[in-house]
Amino acid sequence: MKKRILFSIVFAAIANFALGQIPTQDLEAWYRPEELAEDYSQGDLVSVWRDAMGLHDLSTASSSYRPSFESSLEHGLAGLRFDGGNDEL
């Protein structure tokens, strides 16, 4: 069975892509950046990104590898900023 993971991404808004209905059948995980605001403030280092389905949280133990939470990226949407070096979840 093919596994599918859904990220609600800023890219869709930037590209003005009309999503219509988001497919949810056979999803393994769903990571919603806007839900990060419940746990983090602007510039905080993100240690856990909770799966909206409650199945597969993403995390990293080392603070030096954590991306930062950005409350307003393109079009005012929340997201993560990775440094392009060693950040991971």
C-alpha positions in Angstrom: 0.0 0.0 0.0 1.3 3.4 -1.0 1.7 5.7 2.1 0.7 9.3 1.7 1.6 12.3 3.9 -0.1 15.6 3.6 1.7 18.9 4.4 -0.4 22.1 4.4 2.2 24.1 2.7 2.7 27.8 1.9 3.7 26.8 -1.6 0.1 26.2 -2.6 -0.9 29.7 -1.6 2.2 31.2 -3.3 1.5 29.3 -6.6 -2.2 30.3 -6.4 -3.0 26.7 -6.8 -6.7 25.9 -6.4 -6.7 22.9 -4.0 -10.4 22.2 -4.0 -10.9 19.3 -1.7 -7.8 17.9 0.0 -7.7 14.1 -0.4 -7.7 12.3 3.0 -8.1 8.7 2.0 -5.1 6.5 3.0 -3.2 9.5 4.7 -0.6 8.4 7.1 0.0 11.9 8.6 -1.1 15.5 8.3 1.2 18.3 9.4 -0.5 21.7 9.6 1.8 24.7 10.1 -1.0 26.9 11.4 -1.3 24.5 14.4 2.3 25.2 15.4 1.0 28.6 16.8 -0.7 26.7 19.6 2.7 25.6 21.0 5.2 28.1 19.7 5.7 31.9 19.3 7.5 33.8 16.6 11.2 32.7 16.4 10.8 29.7 18.8 12.8 26.6 17.9 10.4 23.8 17.1 11.1 20.5 18.9 7.9 18.7 18.0 5.5 19.1 15.0 2.3 17.3 16.0 0.5 15.2 13.4 -3.1 16.6 13.1 -4.3 12.9 12.8 -2.5 12.1 16.1 -0.4 9.3 14.6 3.1 10.3 13.7 4.6 13.4 15.4 7.9 14.8 14.0 10.6 15.7 16.5 14.2 16.3 17.2 16.0 16.2 20.5 18.9 18.4 19.7 18.2 22.2 19.9 20.9 22.9 17.4 19.0 21.0 14.7 15.6 22.6 15.3 13.9 24.8 12.7 12.3 28.1 13.9 8.6 28.9 13.9 7.6 31.8 11.7 4.1 33.1 12.5 3.8 35.0 9.2 5.6 33.9 6.1 4.2 34.5 2.5 0.6 35.7 2.5 0.5 35.8 6.3 0.7 32.0 6.7 2.6 30.3 9.5 5.4 27.9 8.8 8.9 26.7 9.7 12.2 28.2 8.6 15.0 25.7 8.1 18.6 27.1 8.0 19.6 25.0 5.0 22.4 23.4 7.0 21.5 21.0 9.7 17.9 21.7 10.7 15.6 18.6 10.7 12.4 17.2 12.2 
